[in-house]
Amino acid sequence: YGNFIDDLRVYVRGGTGGMGYPRLGGEGGKGGDVWFIAREGTTLKSIRERYPQKRFIAGTGANSSVKALKGEKGKDCEVHVPPGISVLCDDGTQIGELNAAGERFLAARGGLGGSLATNFLPCKGQRRIVHLDLKLIADVGLVGFPNAGKSSLLSKISHAKPEIANYAFTTVQPELGKIMYADYKQISVADLPGLIEGAHANKGMGHKFLKHVERTKQLLLVVDISGFQLSVKTRFRTAFETILLLTKELELYKEELLTKPALLAINKMDLPCAQDNLSEFMKQLQNPQDFLHLLQEEMIPANTLEFKNIIPISTYTGEGIEELKAHIRKCIDEEAEQENEEYRKKKLLLLQTSV
């Protein structure tokens, strides 16, 4: 999966409290806390390099003394993490998430200082092992089998410069690019490592790929109009079969992914026979039920994806690229407008109920 790290297991421990002072009823200082703070420009790889032990321990509270009956609090330990982090316990339950720069999460609480209630003995801080699980946050997630032209498309529509070559797995780590519009609006696009049949069961890039789709606002499926074959040992799939298989993989991983707004880019329209293939493909897409017999039963998705738009493109000649960018923008704007409308309705409802 390249040098990209999207999961890091770390040990966190809150500081121990300070000793109380029984003779004068003095209270020891509370132990320091361990905080995760989201900060732009940080990566899990940089955390691992900077703290190879992956241990984060907060400071001990000061003891109570004649000079200071109430001991000072121990020093907090602050760990900067990238935005888009879910904090999980060792058993996989999520205990928090950090989605935007500046957000904080209390990972381990410091222990109380010694006082009358604790017989003047300090308490130990909270200790646990947690996983920092990164899911890329992007407006648009590019979904497609290897060699569909996702990396080429990303380089055409944004300023990203992904590595591109003519073999199945060019992309071994997520690539982020930004589409810049004339009115300075920016839309982030993530090219995610190539999906293959059986990815939901962790084949190929498996869940490492699919979990990144969860945090994108909309999907952009990219399909090769001439079909796809991973290797000589696997079956050749037409563009229509590819759509069904991609849908099936998303469905098996998490059904909610199919509720996201989706666009479809049909790539490689510069190839000979592309127009004939496109006519055939559109026919199949309009009446999918008539063509489901082409696939084995276990590969047919229970629900089909509804595409807001289908745009034929060629990353080689540039055909349809501007149209695609306009559709992406329209889709994102509509989604934002819908969210604003829902927010306004909620506010209005709150005002009405409070009157």
Salt bridges, closest charged atoms under 4 A:
ASP6 OD1 - LYS208 NZ 3.47
ASP6 OD1 - LYS211 NZ 3.78
ASP6 OD2 - HIS212 NE2 3.10
ASP7 OD2 - HIS131 ND1 3.41
GLU27 OE2 - LYS70 NZ 3.10
ASP33 OD1 - LYS30 NZ 2.82
ASP33 OD2 - LYS73 NZ 3.49
GLU49 OE2 - LYS45 NZ 3.91
ASP76 OD1 - LYS73 NZ 2.55
GLU78 OE2 - ARG104 NH2 3.49
ASP90 OD2 - ARG9 NH2 3.12
ASP90 OD1 - HIS131 NE2 2.98
GLU97 OE1 - ARG215 NH2 3.18
ASP133 OD1 - LYS211 NZ 2.47
ASP139 OD1 - LYS217 NZ 3.17
ASP183 OD2 - ARG329 NH2 2.74
GLU197 OE2 - ARG237 NE 2.93
GLU214 OE1 - LYS135 NZ 3.63
GLU214 OE1 - LYS254 NZ 2.86
ASP224 OD2 - LYS268 NZ 3.21
GLU249 OE1 - HIS200 ND1 2.68
GLU251 OE2 - LYS248 NZ 3.68
GLU280 OE1 - LYS283 NZ 3.74
GLU322 OE2 - LYS325 NZ 3.60
GLU323 OE2 - HIS327 NE2 3.60
ASP333 OD1 - LYS185 NZ 3.98
ASP333 OD2 - ARG329 NE 2.95
GLU334 OE1 - LYS308 NZ 3.38
GLU334 OE2 - LYS330 NZ 3.40
GLU337 OE2 - ARG344 NH2 3.23
GLU341 OE1 - ARG344 NH2 2.77
